Amino acid sequence: MLTDPSGEPMVPTHANKAARRYRYYVSSGLITGTRDEHADALRIPAAALERVVVGRITRLLSDGPELLRALRSAGAPPTEAVQELTILEAAQKLARRWHQQGHAAQRAILLELQAKMSVQRQEITIDLASQGLLALLSSSSQRATNDSGSARGYGNDGHLSCITITEPVALRRAGREMALLVGSTVAADRSDPSLVRLVAKAWALREALVSSIAPSLTAVAAEQGISQSYATRLVRFSWRAPDILQAILGGCQPANLTASRLMRDTRIPTDWQEQRRALGFV
């Protein structure tokens, strides 16, 4: 469920222009009434909003300390160390898998989480059913379920509160619709071709390393017709957090993040949260 600043539902719609379909989420008031009648109504590009929501949820899943704090606040802390490890491993796997899913599969996950999103002028609030999250992670791990399939050992299942996370944003009018700004990032279709090519090259080389029978990176680089130094930097770059790569492909990178900057120094931390800080995503 998605609502605007007035609490009115926002519904998916689309428009066609020059043989291209553009998806939007629109306040229901704009469908049944006029702008004058609904001053706070919104019309936001769907892809931009979805990237922000998915990016925030996957950051929660990828950040073990934040996830554990959220579960404790919801009254569902793991009661044993092995349960904690199981949940964290399952959350990391779900975060990685999420970005590989199609739109329909991502929507199915949101439905299972009973996600409720509220778009405000300065932030997006996301409420997740903690029981749904635990069930999703438990079924993924196959190690923390009881016979009924519900999570076991995580507090009183009948009295769990929602997990609420937020993402600071700013809304800027752009014609009839709103551009969604996240920090220094504009969540709109403004992908950088150089960055997109860099991601593609890095992943192609990584796949080549996995599948090649060549004995070393030097040999693979020779097969690819690139220098060993460039190949080394590409491989390092490919090990960025999934949501960072997804943001780049979706055009949601910080304004000062360029291909030349990324390749100038690829020795950034291996920890995903530290990567986000280093590159300006948080």
C-alpha positions, 0 to 999 in steps of 0.5 A, a space after each residue: 500500500 502506498 499513500 501520499 502526504 495527505 494519506 490518500 492512496 497512490 495508484 499505478 498508472 502509465 502514459 505513452 509517448 513516442 512509442 515508449 511507456 512511462 510508469 507513474 504512481 499517482 494520488 487517487 485524488 488526481 484521478 477522481 478530482 483536480 489539482 485544485 481540489 488536491 493540493 498535496 496530490 503527487 505524480 511520481 515516476 514509478 521506477 524512481 520510487 521503486 528504486 528508493 524503496 527497494 534500496 532502503 529495504 535491502 540496506 536494512 537487510 544488508 546491515 546486520 546491526 541495524 536489522 537486529 536493532 529493528 527486530 529487538 524494537 519489534 519485540 522479535 530479537 533472536 534468543 540464541 546466537 545460532 538463530 541470530 547468525 541464521 537470520 543475518 545470513 538469510 537477510 544477506 542472501 535475500 538482499 543479494 537475490 532481490 536485485 536479481 529478481 524481476 519486477 513481479 518477484 520484487 512485488 511478491 516479496 513486498 506483499 509478503 512483507 506487508 509493506 506500507 509506504 508513505 511518501 512525505 515531502 521530506 522522507 519516505 516511511 516504510 512499514 514492514 510486518 516483522 512477522 512477515 520478515 521473520 517468516 521470509 528469512 526463516 523459509 529462506 534459511 530452512 533452519 529456523 522454522 517450526 512445523 507450521 512454517 512460522 518463525 520460532 524463538 523470536 519473541 511473542 509472535 502474536 504481539 510483534 510490532 511493525 518495523 519502520 524505516 525511513 529514507 530522507 528525500 526531497 520532492 521537486 516539481 518537474 512539469 506535471 510530475 515530481 522528481 524524487 531527490 535522495 540526499 545528493 542523488 536524484 532518483 530519476 532516469 538519468 543513468 550515466 552511460 560511462 558508469 553503466 558501461 563500467 558495471 557491465 565490463 566489471 561483471 563481464 570480466 568477473 564472469 570470465 574469471 569464473 568460467 575461464 580455464 586460464 590460470 591467472 588474471 593476467 591470462 584472462 586480461 590477455 584474452 580480453 585484450 586489456 592490461 592487467 592493471 585495468 583488469 585488477 581494478 575492474 575486478 575490485 569494482 565488481 565487488 561492490 554492494 549489490 544496491 550500489 551497482 543497482 543504483 548506478 544502473 538505475 541512474 540513482 548514483 550521487 551527482 559527484 560519482 563518475 567512472 573516472 573517480 571510481 577507477 582512480 582508486 578501487 581500494 575501498 572497504 570490503 564492508 558494504 556499509 563502509 562502501 556506501 559511506 565512501 561513495 556518498 550513498 549514505 
